Amino acid sequence: MTDLDVHLPAIATGDADAFARWLAGAEGRLRASLASFAAAVDVEAVLQESLLRVWNTAPRLVPDGRPNALVRFAVRVARNAAVSEWRRLAAGRVVPEVELGGGEPGDPLDPAAAERALESGPADPWLRERIRRCHGELGGSPARALAARLGSGGLEHDRELAAGVGMTLNTFLQNVARARKLLAACLERAGVRLAEVWS
Amino acid sequence: RLEAALTT
């Protein structure tokens, strides 16, 4: 994973564009870190609240010299927010204890939980079918590159994904870009207007 | 959150 702390100085001065660039690299990992809380809290809400807290507290963060200090800080913020929300819901009996497995959700960085989260597809069968159909039409290297990206959930560096599908990094990136364009065009032809479906 | 490839 690229060291996203390159954006930290600008974020600390209140540069929202820098925060956007950091978000583009960090969001997938943060969401994955909350996988074990999926049945206990609304992860989307917790993630958004956590990102707002990170934005508000980033100017006071003192990096420890290791890469991705802000990402590691954000993971802690998100976990604490998830635990607080889980306890609040449990106290109000909104979350039956049996659904929590009798205890506090486990390690939020549990790789098995993150892997399980990748096994299900988008909920809308109509949309899922069209995405699958378009992905099936890609074929060749673009399909393999996109499948590697989708399969990683943002947890692996592109260099590792490229090696996994037998491509150089540059070729992999070209194929990802090509796959993205082909997939978007295919979905548009199938009547899926991306701005309406995913906004 | 395909969205990033083409997010929250």
Backbone of each chain as ProteinMPNN parsed JSONL, in Angstrom:
{"seq_chain_A": "MTDLDVHLPAIATGDADAFARWLAGAEGRLRASLASFAAAVDVEAVLQESLLRVWNTAPRLVPDGRPNALVRFAVRVARNAAVSEWRRLAAGRVVPEVELGGGEPGDPLDPAAAERALESGPADPWLRERIRRCHGELGGSPARALAARLGSGGLEHDRELAAGVGMTLNTFLQNVARARKLLAACLERAGVRLAEVWS", "coords_chain_A": {"N_chain_A": [[0.85, -1.191, 0.0], [0.618, 2.17, -0.898], [2.285, 4.898, 0.733], [0.145, 6.898, 2.24], [0.495, 9.094, 3.762], [1.683, 11.148, 2.508], [-0.167, 12.999, 1.866], [-0.824, 14.13, 4.252], [0.33, 16.604, 5.404], [-0.965, 18.631, 3.875], [-3.635, 18.025, 4.394], [-3.714, 18.604, 7.09], [-3.696, 21.337, 7.028], [-6.217, 21.903, 6.289], [-6.99, 21.259, 3.715], [-9.308, 20.137, 1.643], [-9.274, 18.848, -0.804], [-6.916, 17.421, -0.715], [-7.588, 15.67, 1.311], [-9.527, 14.246, -0.035], [-7.955, 12.892, -1.912], [-6.511, 11.288, -0.169], [-8.622, 9.802, 0.901], [-9.393, 8.344, -1.359], [-7.449, 6.42, -1.463], [-7.575, 5.21, 1.021], [-10.132, 4.415, 1.883], [-11.156, 1.814, 1.215], [-9.603, 0.061, 2.745], [-10.227, 0.908, 5.319], [-12.955, 0.305, 5.449], [-12.817, -2.464, 5.209], [-11.583, -3.022, 7.608], [-13.627, -2.929, 9.366], [-15.129, -5.152, 9.035], [-15.791, -7.27, 10.805], [-17.704, -6.159, 12.348], [-20.008, -6.11, 10.955], [-22.567, -7.268, 11.389], [-23.279, -6.073, 13.688], [-23.271, -3.266, 13.753], [-24.285, -0.447, 11.71], [-22.202, -0.3, 9.279], [-21.636, 1.506, 7.218], [-22.626, 3.98, 8.192], [-21.091, 4.263, 10.531], [-18.561, 4.367, 9.384], [-18.668, 6.742, 7.844], [-19.076, 8.644, 9.89], [-16.72, 8.259, 11.307], [-14.788, 9.038, 9.433], [-15.32, 11.745, 9.267], [-14.552, 12.489, 11.837], [-11.849, 11.895, 11.703], [-11.013, 13.772, 9.812], [-11.455, 16.095, 11.308], [-9.664, 15.804, 13.407], [-7.187, 15.317, 12.335], [-5.301, 17.498, 12.031], [-4.065, 17.535, 14.513], [-2.672, 15.241, 14.71], [0.283, 13.498, 15.397], [2.704, 12.187, 13.478], [4.217, 8.915, 13.684], [6.463, 8.179, 12.395], [6.372, 5.807, 11.014], [5.017, 4.31, 7.993], [1.844, 5.438, 6.624], [0.507, 6.635, 8.86], [-1.82, 8.128, 9.259], [-3.797, 6.476, 8.198], [-3.622, 4.281, 9.942], [-4.315, 5.55, 12.31], [-6.932, 6.269, 11.619], [-8.131, 3.746, 11.411], [-8.143, 3.001, 14.091], [-9.824, 4.989, 15.143], [-12.192, 4.361, 13.775], [-12.705, 1.757, 14.705], [-13.08, 2.238, 17.449], [-15.345, 3.868, 17.289], [-17.159, 2.054, 16.229], [-17.327, 0.131, 18.278], [-18.393, 1.718, 20.336], [-20.881, 2.392, 19.214], [-21.985, -0.146, 18.935], [-22.222, -0.902, 21.639], [-24.024, 1.038, 22.496], [-26.333, 0.389, 21.0], [-26.743, -2.21, 21.923], [-27.291, -1.734, 24.601], [-29.705, -0.484, 24.352], [-31.216, -2.566, 23.553], [-31.552, -2.917, 20.859], [-30.032, -4.515, 19.312], [-30.221, -7.852, 19.352], [-28.681, -10.064, 21.678], [-28.005, -12.627, 20.834], [-27.436, -12.381, 18.167], [-25.008, -11.278, 18.146], [-23.252, -13.179, 18.734], [-22.741, -13.632, 21.355], [-20.744, -12.094, 22.46], [-18.326, -9.384, 22.325], [-17.723, -8.033, 19.076], [-15.138, -9.512, 17.09], [-11.59, -9.268, 16.3], [-11.125, -6.458, 14.358], [-9.515, -6.514, 12.177], [-9.551, -8.988, 11.186], [-8.638, -11.198, 8.765], [-10.068, -13.303, 7.631], [-12.731, -12.631, 7.994], [-12.86, -10.382, 6.388], [-12.406, -11.579, 3.952], [-14.642, -13.199, 3.679], [-16.528, -11.265, 3.275], [-16.264, -10.611, 0.66], [-17.536, -12.5, -0.764], [-20.204, -12.216, -1.41], [-22.441, -10.611, -3.712], [-23.557, -7.454, -5.221], [-26.764, -6.363, -4.03], [-29.056, -6.016, -5.615], [-30.55, -8.029, -7.887], [-30.977, -7.621, -10.631], [-29.154, -5.58, -11.318], [-26.791, -6.849, -10.524], [-26.727, -9.016, -12.272], [-26.325, -7.727, -14.72], [-23.87, -6.5, -14.32], [-22.278, -8.75, -14.022], [-22.643, -9.873, -16.542], [-21.516, -7.94, -18.209], [-18.916, -7.965, -17.211], [-18.247, -10.521, -17.945], [-18.125, -10.221, -20.674], [-15.851, -8.805, -21.049], [-13.349, -10.265, -21.102], [-10.071, -11.796, -21.647], [-6.999, -10.036, -20.879], [-7.871, -7.497, -19.72], [-10.125, -8.347, -18.242], [-8.978, -10.124, -16.429], [-7.325, -8.41, -15.011], [-9.165, -6.597, -13.896], [-10.685, -8.357, -12.365], [-8.799, -9.099, -10.499], [-8.431, -6.678, -9.175], [-11.037, -6.242, -8.159], [-11.24, -8.467, -6.566], [-9.362, -8.015, -4.596], [-10.291, -6.011, -2.976], [-9.11, -3.623, -2.311], [-7.056, -4.176, -0.589], [-4.583, -5.021, -1.335], [-1.47, -4.13, -2.871], [-1.15, -2.787, -6.178], [1.04, -3.787, -7.472], [1.432, -6.3, -6.384], [-0.947, -7.511, -7.144], [-0.665, -7.43, -9.905], [1.513, -9.143, -10.267], [0.288, -11.449, -9.457], [-1.425, -12.04, -11.555], [0.294, -12.388, -13.573], [1.391, -10.151, -14.964], [3.265, -7.196, -15.923], [3.601, -4.282, -13.833], [2.936, -1.917, -15.213], [1.57, -2.863, -17.5], [-0.531, -4.117, -16.232], [-1.844, -1.91, -15.04], [-2.636, -0.53, -17.325], [-4.424, -2.371, -18.363], [-6.339, -2.419, -16.341], [-7.364, 0.175, -16.531], [-8.414, 0.035, -19.108], [-10.309, -1.973, -18.769], [-12.049, -0.754, -16.979], [-13.144, 1.302, -18.578], [-14.382, -0.191, -20.613], [-16.228, -1.687, -19.129], [-17.88, 0.308, -18.033], [-18.96, 1.376, -20.393], [-20.302, -0.853, -21.397], [-22.243, -1.309, -19.39], [-23.71, 1.021, -19.623], [-24.793, 0.631, -22.17], [-26.455, -1.447, -21.526], [-28.445, -0.219, -20.24], [-27.961, 0.689, -17.7], [-27.551, 3.445, -15.937], [-24.89, 4.828, -14.585], [-24.542, 7.074, -12.895], [-27.052, 7.411, -11.839], [-27.625, 4.986, -10.615], [-25.603, 4.581, -8.688], [-25.344, 6.899, -7.191]], "CA_chain_A": [[0.0, 0.0, 0.0], [1.358, 3.419, -0.97], [2.207, 5.681, 1.964], [-0.8, 7.99, 2.018], [0.846, 10.237, 4.602], [2.139, 12.234, 1.641], [-1.249, 13.992, 1.85], [-1.105, 14.593, 5.619], [0.589, 18.034, 5.653], [-2.015, 19.454, 3.271], [-4.871, 17.758, 5.14], [-3.605, 19.307, 8.374], [-3.977, 22.761, 6.816], [-7.62, 22.052, 5.919], [-7.144, 21.08, 2.267], [-10.272, 19.048, 1.418], [-8.87, 18.09, -1.993], [-5.902, 16.465, -0.249], [-8.319, 14.632, 2.047], [-10.17, 13.411, -1.059], [-6.929, 11.99, -2.463], [-6.242, 10.301, 0.884], [-9.798, 8.93, 0.952], [-9.393, 7.438, -2.511], [-6.549, 5.308, -1.179], [-7.742, 4.634, 2.36], [-11.485, 3.994, 2.253], [-11.339, 0.366, 1.122], [-8.958, -0.587, 3.889], [-10.992, 1.242, 6.524], [-14.196, -0.479, 5.437], [-12.443, -3.853, 5.492], [-11.228, -3.146, 9.026], [-14.872, -2.999, 10.14], [-15.892, -6.311, 8.556], [-16.316, -8.109, 11.881], [-18.814, -5.443, 12.981], [-21.062, -5.972, 9.949], [-23.881, -7.63, 11.921], [-23.494, -5.374, 14.955], [-23.501, -1.834, 13.528], [-24.366, -0.03, 10.303], [-20.811, 0.056, 8.986], [-21.595, 2.717, 6.382], [-22.802, 5.146, 9.058], [-19.909, 4.354, 11.403], [-17.422, 4.776, 8.558], [-18.793, 8.166, 7.517], [-18.837, 9.413, 11.12], [-15.291, 8.132, 11.63], [-14.019, 9.85, 8.483], [-15.49, 13.143, 9.679], [-13.714, 12.686, 13.031], [-10.451, 11.899, 11.243], [-10.795, 15.092, 9.198], [-11.42, 17.123, 12.352], [-8.554, 15.609, 14.347], [-5.917, 15.126, 11.607], [-4.289, 18.537, 12.284], [-3.375, 17.315, 15.788], [-1.977, 13.948, 14.665], [1.746, 13.533, 15.312], [3.139, 10.932, 12.855], [5.192, 8.16, 14.475], [7.61, 7.831, 11.561], [6.051, 4.642, 10.185], [4.116, 4.683, 6.889], [0.388, 5.42, 6.782], [0.092, 6.958, 10.23], [-3.213, 8.588, 9.274], [-4.658, 5.304, 7.985], [-3.649, 3.503, 11.191], [-5.119, 6.349, 13.241], [-8.329, 6.172, 11.187], [-8.617, 2.408, 11.772], [-8.439, 3.029, 15.534], [-11.016, 5.831, 15.313], [-13.35, 3.618, 13.27], [-12.981, 0.645, 15.616], [-13.657, 2.796, 18.676], [-16.703, 4.323, 16.979], [-17.993, 0.86, 16.053], [-17.559, -0.457, 19.6], [-19.314, 2.615, 21.049], [-22.215, 2.25, 18.621], [-22.464, -1.487, 19.281], [-22.633, -0.885, 23.05], [-25.229, 1.871, 22.596], [-27.444, -0.394, 20.466], [-26.968, -3.355, 22.806], [-27.923, -1.216, 25.818], [-31.092, -0.174, 24.012], [-31.813, -3.824, 23.096], [-31.817, -2.879, 19.424], [-29.302, -5.646, 18.748], [-30.319, -9.033, 20.211], [-27.356, -10.593, 21.997], [-27.714, -13.847, 20.094], [-26.901, -12.031, 16.856], [-23.631, -10.826, 18.303], [-22.414, -14.321, 19.045], [-22.515, -13.712, 22.785], [-19.624, -11.284, 22.937], [-17.966, -8.246, 21.499], [-17.173, -8.453, 17.788], [-13.72, -9.846, 17.184], [-10.556, -8.413, 15.736], [-11.644, -5.838, 13.14], [-8.607, -6.75, 11.058], [-9.643, -10.408, 10.884], [-8.623, -11.358, 7.312], [-11.102, -14.249, 7.205], [-13.984, -11.881, 7.917], [-12.777, -9.532, 5.201], [-12.517, -12.449, 2.776], [-16.043, -13.614, 3.573], [-17.321, -10.134, 2.787], [-16.132, -10.505, -0.788], [-18.201, -13.623, -1.414], [-21.529, -11.84, -1.871], [-22.444, -9.551, -4.706], [-24.541, -6.408, -5.01], [-28.028, -6.958, -3.637], [-30.043, -5.947, -6.675], [-30.237, -9.099, -8.849], [-30.945, -7.075, -11.992], [-27.871, -4.899, -11.478], [-25.727, -7.848, -10.401], [-26.685, -9.798, -13.512], [-25.733, -6.921, -15.795], [-22.442, -6.336, -14.03], [-21.634, -10.03, -14.347], [-22.676, -10.045, -17.993], [-20.51, -7.033, -18.774], [-17.598, -8.466, -16.833], [-18.013, -11.703, -18.767], [-17.826, -9.798, -22.043], [-14.536, -8.163, -21.115], [-12.413, -11.255, -21.623], [-8.642, -11.533, -21.748], [-6.229, -9.358, -19.833], [-8.652, -6.532, -18.93], [-10.978, -9.061, -17.288], [-8.142, -10.669, -15.352], [-6.858, -7.288, -14.194], [-10.287, -6.079, -13.111], [-11.037, -9.376, -11.375], [-7.806, -9.007, -9.427], [-8.752, -5.467, -8.418], [-12.28, -6.463, -7.419], [-10.998, -9.498, -5.563], [-8.484, -7.553, -3.516], [-11.007, -5.105, -2.08], [-8.255, -2.517, -1.903], [-6.134, -4.589, 0.473], [-3.268, -5.372, -1.869], [-0.868, -3.183, -3.806], [-1.297, -3.192, -7.579], [2.221, -4.568, -7.88], [1.163, -7.682, -5.971], [-2.028, -8.02, -7.99], [-0.098, -7.635, -11.244], [2.309, -10.376, -10.217], [-0.639, -12.563, -9.317], [-2.039, -12.377, -12.847], [1.371, -12.552, -14.546], [1.599, -8.947, -15.78], [4.068, -6.137, -15.322], [2.73, -3.283, -13.207], [2.441, -0.988, -16.226], [0.563, -3.567, -18.304], [-1.688, -4.318, -15.349], [-2.562, -0.643, -14.9], [-3.285, -0.249, -18.613], [-5.572, -3.271, -18.488], [-7.371, -1.973, -15.402], [-7.99, 1.361, -17.122], [-9.204, -0.415, -20.257], [-11.45, -2.723, -18.247], [-12.993, 0.212, -16.421], [-13.848, 1.985, -19.669], [-15.239, -1.163, -21.292], [-17.321, -2.045, -18.226], [-18.807, 1.442, -17.972], [-19.665, 1.472, -21.679], [-21.199, -2.008, -21.486], [-23.372, -1.089, -18.487], [-24.53, 2.078, -20.227], [-25.551, 0.007, -23.264], [-27.452, -2.333, -20.924], [-29.473, 0.595, -19.608], [-27.575, 1.059, -16.342], [-26.921, 4.762, -15.882], [-24.104, 4.734, -13.362], [-24.757, 8.216, -12.006], [-28.336, 7.241, -11.172], [-27.617, 3.775, -9.804], [-24.643, 4.588, -7.585], [-25.17, 8.201, -6.551]], "C_chain_A": [[0.887, 1.244, 0.0], [1.222, 4.177, 0.343], [1.357, 6.921, 1.72], [-0.506, 9.201, 2.891], [1.416, 11.395, 3.786], [1.091, 13.349, 1.606], [-1.451, 14.667, 3.208], [-0.808, 16.078, 5.856], [-0.505, 18.937, 5.086], [-3.343, 19.263, 4.0], [-4.87, 18.552, 6.443], [-3.873, 20.801, 8.239], [-5.419, 22.995, 6.375], [-7.886, 21.93, 4.434], [-8.043, 19.866, 1.994], [-9.915, 18.221, 0.186], [-7.807, 17.047, -1.626], [-6.568, 15.329, 0.52], [-9.019, 13.69, 1.065], [-9.167, 12.421, -1.645], [-6.564, 10.908, -1.445], [-7.389, 9.294, 0.962], [-9.787, 7.897, -0.171], [-8.497, 6.23, -2.257], [-6.865, 4.561, 0.096], [-9.098, 3.988, 2.61], [-11.674, 2.476, 2.24], [-10.767, -0.367, 2.322], [-9.731, -0.316, 5.176], [-12.281, 0.425, 6.591], [-13.894, -1.94, 5.769], [-12.136, -4.045, 6.973], [-12.458, -3.26, 9.912], [-15.701, -4.232, 9.795], [-16.508, -7.116, 9.695], [-17.462, -7.436, 12.63], [-20.055, -5.424, 12.095], [-22.454, -6.292, 10.484], [-24.246, -6.817, 13.155], [-23.814, -3.897, 14.791], [-23.67, -1.582, 12.037], [-22.994, 0.526, 9.923], [-20.714, 1.331, 8.15], [-21.698, 3.976, 7.239], [-21.581, 5.351, 9.953], [-18.705, 4.852, 10.608], [-17.49, 6.265, 8.234], [-18.516, 9.035, 8.742], [-17.354, 9.406, 11.477], [-14.443, 9.008, 10.709], [-14.145, 11.339, 8.814], [-14.628, 13.447, 10.91], [-12.244, 12.748, 12.641], [-10.109, 13.255, 10.634], [-10.625, 16.169, 10.272], [-10.206, 17.011, 13.269], [-7.199, 15.464, 13.656], [-4.89, 16.224, 11.886], [-3.497, 18.314, 13.573], [-2.597, 16.0, 15.809], [-0.471, 14.152, 14.523], [2.21, 12.2, 14.732], [4.235, 10.255, 13.672], [6.392, 7.713, 13.643], [7.39, 6.609, 10.694], [5.06, 5.065, 9.104], [2.647, 4.639, 7.308], [-0.085, 5.647, 8.216], [-1.378, 7.362, 10.272], [-4.179, 7.431, 9.036], [-4.761, 4.502, 9.277], [-4.453, 4.223, 12.265], [-6.607, 6.206, 12.907], [-8.925, 4.807, 11.529], [-8.978, 2.371, 13.254], [-9.702, 3.847, 15.811], [-12.266, 5.049, 14.915], [-13.711, 2.463, 14.199], [-13.628, 1.157, 16.907], [-15.095, 3.253, 18.449], [-17.649, 3.135, 16.845], [-18.314, 0.221, 17.399], [-18.551, 0.398, 20.392], [-20.74, 2.458, 20.539], [-22.814, 0.896, 18.978], [-22.968, -1.52, 20.724], [-23.914, -0.078, 23.229], [-26.457, 1.087, 22.129], [-27.771, -1.564, 21.385], [-27.673, -2.908, 24.077], [-29.391, -0.921, 25.567], [-31.838, -1.381, 23.483], [-32.195, -3.786, 21.628], [-31.154, -4.071, 18.753], [-29.424, -6.83, 19.696], [-28.946, -9.651, 20.425], [-26.992, -11.793, 21.146], [-27.092, -13.532, 18.741], [-25.455, -11.579, 16.933], [-22.711, -11.971, 18.673], [-22.035, -14.374, 20.507], [-21.364, -12.879, 23.292], [-19.356, -10.131, 22.006], [-17.419, -8.731, 20.164], [-15.662, -8.588, 17.859], [-12.793, -8.831, 16.565], [-11.047, -7.796, 14.438], [-10.727, -6.046, 11.943], [-8.58, -8.222, 10.669], [-9.692, -10.628, 9.375], [-9.696, -12.313, 6.819], [-12.437, -13.537, 7.059], [-13.996, -10.999, 6.682], [-12.962, -10.363, 3.939], [-13.961, -12.883, 2.566], [-16.888, -12.502, 2.971], [-17.268, -10.015, 1.28], [-16.938, -11.564, -1.521], [-19.573, -13.264, -1.956], [-21.442, -10.692, -2.856], [-23.432, -8.467, -4.356], [-25.926, -7.012, -4.844], [-29.044, -7.009, -4.77], [-29.717, -6.982, -7.75], [-30.122, -8.589, -10.286], [-29.604, -6.405, -12.266], [-26.722, -5.9, -11.455], [-25.573, -8.639, -11.696], [-26.025, -9.012, -14.637], [-24.25, -6.682, -15.581], [-21.699, -7.615, -14.403], [-21.554, -10.229, -15.854], [-21.599, -9.18, -18.652], [-19.102, -7.509, -18.442], [-17.242, -9.684, -17.669], [-17.64, -11.358, -20.193], [-16.441, -9.181, -22.172], [-13.509, -9.106, -21.724], [-10.958, -10.821, -21.538], [-8.04, -10.788, -20.576], [-7.026, -8.312, -19.053], [-9.518, -7.22, -17.878], [-10.161, -9.592, -16.122], [-7.665, -9.554, -14.426], [-7.979, -6.759, -13.308], [-10.699, -7.073, -12.026], [-10.064, -9.337, -10.201], [-8.083, -7.8, -8.542], [-9.989, -5.69, -7.549], [-12.058, -7.456, -6.289], [-10.19, -9.011, -4.384], [-9.21, -6.652, -2.531], [-10.138, -3.971, -1.576], [-7.214, -2.885, -0.867], [-4.729, -4.871, -0.032], [-2.776, -4.312, -2.843], [-1.018, -3.711, -5.23], [-0.115, -4.044, -8.05], [2.01, -6.046, -7.551], [0.071, -8.299, -6.842], [-1.514, -8.325, -9.391], [0.702, -8.934, -11.29], [1.395, -11.594, -10.162], [-1.294, -12.986, -10.618], [-0.993, -12.404, -13.958], [1.576, -11.372, -15.474], [2.627, -8.048, -15.108], [3.103, -5.116, -14.737], [2.123, -2.356, -14.256], [1.339, -1.625, -17.078], [-0.712, -3.771, -17.499], [-2.522, -3.042, -15.261], [-3.281, -0.266, -16.194], [-4.542, -1.111, -18.776], [-6.698, -2.898, -17.532], [-8.114, -0.778, -15.989], [-8.896, 0.962, -18.283], [-10.464, -1.144, -19.786], [-12.506, -1.78, -17.685], [-13.825, 0.852, -17.531], [-14.821, 1.04, -20.371], [-16.446, -1.529, -20.434], [-18.354, -0.929, -18.161], [-19.622, 1.54, -19.255], [-20.678, 0.346, -21.822], [-22.437, -1.799, -20.614], [-24.295, -0.004, -19.032], [-25.392, 1.499, -21.349], [-26.665, -0.88, -22.721], [-28.543, -1.544, -20.195], [-29.181, 0.974, -18.176], [-26.86, 2.397, -16.394], [-26.22, 4.874, -14.534], [-24.39, 5.865, -12.388], [-26.058, 8.063, -11.231], [-28.308, 6.053, -10.218], [-26.769, 3.939, -8.559], [-24.453, 5.945, -6.948], [-26.184, 8.362, -5.445]], "O_chain_A": [[1.806, 1.352, 0.812], [0.18, 4.116, 0.996], [1.797, 7.873, 1.075], [-1.18, 10.225, 2.778], [1.61, 12.492, 4.309], [1.42, 14.506, 1.346], [-2.167, 15.663, 3.305], [-1.634, 16.76, 6.464], [-0.925, 19.893, 5.737], [-4.088, 20.221, 4.201], [-5.894, 19.102, 6.848], [-4.233, 21.461, 9.214], [-5.815, 24.131, 6.116], [-8.892, 22.438, 3.938], [-7.605, 18.721, 2.099], [-10.216, 17.029, 0.132], [-7.8, 15.937, -2.159], [-6.169, 14.17, 0.401], [-9.096, 12.484, 1.302], [-9.49, 11.251, -1.851], [-6.334, 9.755, -1.811], [-7.162, 8.089, 1.074], [-10.127, 6.732, 0.035], [-8.753, 5.143, -2.776], [-6.474, 3.404, 0.25], [-9.21, 3.105, 3.46], [-12.284, 1.918, 3.153], [-11.376, -1.3, 2.846], [-9.874, -1.201, 6.02], [-12.652, -0.083, 7.65], [-14.632, -2.576, 6.522], [-12.4, -5.11, 7.53], [-12.352, -3.643, 11.078], [-16.852, -4.343, 10.217], [-17.634, -7.599, 9.567], [-18.119, -8.07, 13.456], [-21.051, -4.791, 12.443], [-23.427, -5.657, 10.078], [-25.386, -6.861, 13.618], [-24.549, -3.33, 15.599], [-23.256, -2.39, 11.206], [-22.675, 1.679, 10.214], [-19.81, 2.142, 8.354], [-20.946, 4.929, 7.037], [-21.099, 6.472, 10.113], [-17.922, 5.664, 11.102], [-16.487, 6.971, 8.336], [-17.81, 10.04, 8.65], [-16.802, 10.423, 11.897], [-13.489, 9.644, 11.157], [-13.189, 12.099, 8.657], [-14.046, 14.527, 11.015], [-11.484, 13.553, 13.181], [-9.048, 13.817, 10.905], [-9.763, 17.04, 10.16], [-9.767, 18.007, 13.843], [-6.166, 15.485, 14.324], [-3.7, 15.919, 11.972], [-2.392, 18.835, 13.721], [-1.942, 15.677, 16.8], [-0.011, 14.881, 13.645], [2.125, 11.177, 15.412], [5.073, 10.923, 14.277], [7.239, 6.96, 14.124], [8.133, 6.386, 9.738], [4.345, 6.055, 9.265], [2.264, 3.905, 8.219], [-0.962, 4.941, 8.716], [-2.102, 6.994, 11.197], [-5.266, 7.407, 9.613], [-5.853, 4.089, 9.668], [-5.18, 3.596, 13.035], [-7.438, 6.042, 13.8], [-10.096, 4.719, 11.897], [-9.991, 1.785, 13.636], [-10.546, 3.447, 16.613], [-13.273, 5.068, 15.623], [-14.89, 2.216, 14.454], [-14.601, 0.58, 17.394], [-15.959, 3.055, 19.303], [-18.797, 3.193, 17.287], [-19.451, -0.186, 17.635], [-19.446, -0.136, 21.046], [-21.688, 2.397, 21.321], [-24.001, 0.796, 19.286], [-24.019, -2.097, 21.002], [-24.787, -0.453, 24.012], [-27.499, 1.115, 22.783], [-28.942, -1.876, 21.603], [-28.55, -3.608, 24.582], [-30.225, -1.085, 26.457], [-32.969, -1.253, 23.014], [-33.067, -4.538, 21.194], [-31.649, -4.581, 17.748], [-28.792, -6.826, 20.753], [-28.146, -9.755, 19.495], [-25.833, -11.973, 20.773], [-26.308, -14.325, 18.22], [-24.759, -11.505, 15.92], [-21.519, -11.763, 18.903], [-21.102, -15.087, 20.875], [-21.037, -12.958, 24.476], [-20.068, -9.924, 21.023], [-16.719, -9.742, 20.121], [-14.994, -7.865, 18.598], [-13.165, -7.68, 16.337], [-11.359, -8.526, 13.497], [-11.124, -5.779, 10.809], [-7.706, -8.659, 9.92], [-10.693, -10.279, 8.749], [-10.192, -12.156, 5.703], [-13.19, -13.801, 6.121], [-15.018, -10.88, 6.006], [-13.591, -9.92, 2.978], [-14.45, -12.934, 1.438], [-17.847, -12.763, 2.245], [-18.135, -9.382, 0.678], [-17.024, -11.545, -2.749], [-20.067, -13.929, -2.866], [-20.495, -9.906, -2.839], [-24.085, -8.535, -3.314], [-26.235, -8.045, -5.437], [-29.815, -7.965, -4.864], [-28.718, -6.84, -8.456], [-29.285, -9.056, -11.058], [-28.989, -6.629, -13.309], [-25.796, -5.814, -12.261], [-24.463, -8.901, -12.159], [-25.254, -9.568, -15.418], [-23.468, -6.664, -16.531], [-20.633, -7.573, -15.018], [-20.542, -10.691, -16.38], [-20.87, -9.634, -19.534], [-18.206, -7.463, -19.285], [-16.088, -9.867, -18.057], [-16.923, -12.111, -20.852], [-15.917, -9.048, -23.278], [-12.878, -8.788, -22.732], [-10.652, -9.639, -21.379], [-8.503, -10.892, -19.44], [-6.881, -8.234, -17.833], [-9.633, -6.735, -16.752], [-10.588, -9.524, -14.969], [-7.608, -9.729, -13.208], [-7.777, -6.504, -12.121], [-11.022, -6.68, -10.905], [-10.46, -9.52, -9.05], [-7.985, -7.88, -7.317], [-9.992, -5.37, -6.361], [-12.611, -7.311, -5.199], [-10.319, -9.542, -3.281], [-8.798, -6.535, -1.377], [-10.408, -3.413, -0.512], [-6.553, -2.004, -0.316], [-3.788, -4.952, 0.757], [-3.563, -3.681, -3.548], [-1.015, -4.92, -5.461], [-0.261, -4.909, -8.914], [2.362, -6.926, -8.336], [0.156, -9.465, -7.227], [-1.872, -9.339, -9.991], [0.583, -9.72, -12.229], [1.692, -12.636, -10.746], [-1.676, -14.145, -10.779], [-1.337, -12.437, -15.139], [1.9, -11.558, -16.647], [2.84, -8.118, -13.898], [1.927, -5.086, -15.099], [0.933, -2.045, -14.199], [0.309, -1.005, -17.342], [-1.821, -3.62, -18.011], [-3.746, -3.079, -15.388], [-4.398, 0.252, -16.164], [-5.576, -0.647, -19.256], [-7.874, -3.043, -17.866], [-9.343, -0.723, -15.949], [-10.004, 1.48, -18.426], [-11.547, -0.952, -20.338], [-13.704, -1.978, -17.888], [-15.05, 0.934, -17.437], [-15.948, 1.423, -20.685], [-17.557, -1.666, -20.946], [-19.557, -1.182, -18.226], [-20.832, 1.762, -19.212], [-21.786, 0.563, -22.312], [-23.555, -2.079, -21.047], [-25.516, -0.103, -18.915], [-26.571, 1.83, -21.468], [-27.698, -1.052, -23.368], [-29.452, -2.129, -19.605], [-30.046, 1.522, -17.493], [-25.715, 2.486, -16.835], [-26.859, 4.997, -13.489], [-24.47, 5.638, -11.181], [-26.164, 8.527, -10.096], [-28.897, 6.104, -9.138], [-27.16, 3.489, -7.482], [-23.479, 6.138, -6.219], [-26.208, 9.394, -4.775]]}, "seq_chain_B": "RLEAALTT", "coords_chain_B": {"N_chain_B": [[-19.042, -0.198, -3.607], [-16.684, -1.019, -7.085], [-17.636, 1.515, -7.685], [-15.442, 3.126, -7.009], [-13.687, 2.172, -8.891], [-14.827, 3.094, -11.175], [-15.666, 6.984, -3.948], [-19.568, 7.047, -0.682]], "CA_chain_B": [[-18.064, 0.878, -3.44], [-17.009, -0.683, -8.471], [-17.704, 2.976, -7.769], [-14.074, 3.658, -7.017], [-13.072, 1.794, -10.166], [-15.455, 3.821, -12.277], [-16.952, 6.302, -3.841], [-19.262, 7.287, 0.733]], "C_chain_B": [[-16.8, 0.596, -4.251], [-17.074, 0.828, -8.659], [-16.31, 3.569, -7.889], [-13.398, 3.363, -8.349], [-13.605, 2.644, -11.31], [-15.41, 5.336, -12.107], [-18.022, 7.299, -3.412], [-18.312, 8.47, 0.862]], "O_chain_B": [[-15.864, 1.395, -4.233], [-16.619, 1.354, -9.675], [-16.04, 4.402, -8.754], [-12.642, 4.18, -8.873], [-12.907, 2.88, -12.297], [-15.904, 6.068, -12.965], [-19.186, 6.928, -3.261], [-17.93, 8.837, 1.973]]}, "name": "protein", "num_of_chains": 2, "seq": "MTDLDVHLPAIATGDADAFARWLAGAEGRLRASLASFAAAVDVEAVLQESLLRVWNTAPRLVPDGRPNALVRFAVRVARNAAVSEWRRLAAGRVVPEVELGGGEPGDPLDPAAAERALESGPADPWLRERIRRCHGELGGSPARALAARLGSGGLEHDRELAAGVGMTLNTFLQNVARARKLLAACLERAGVRLAEVWSRLEAALTT"}
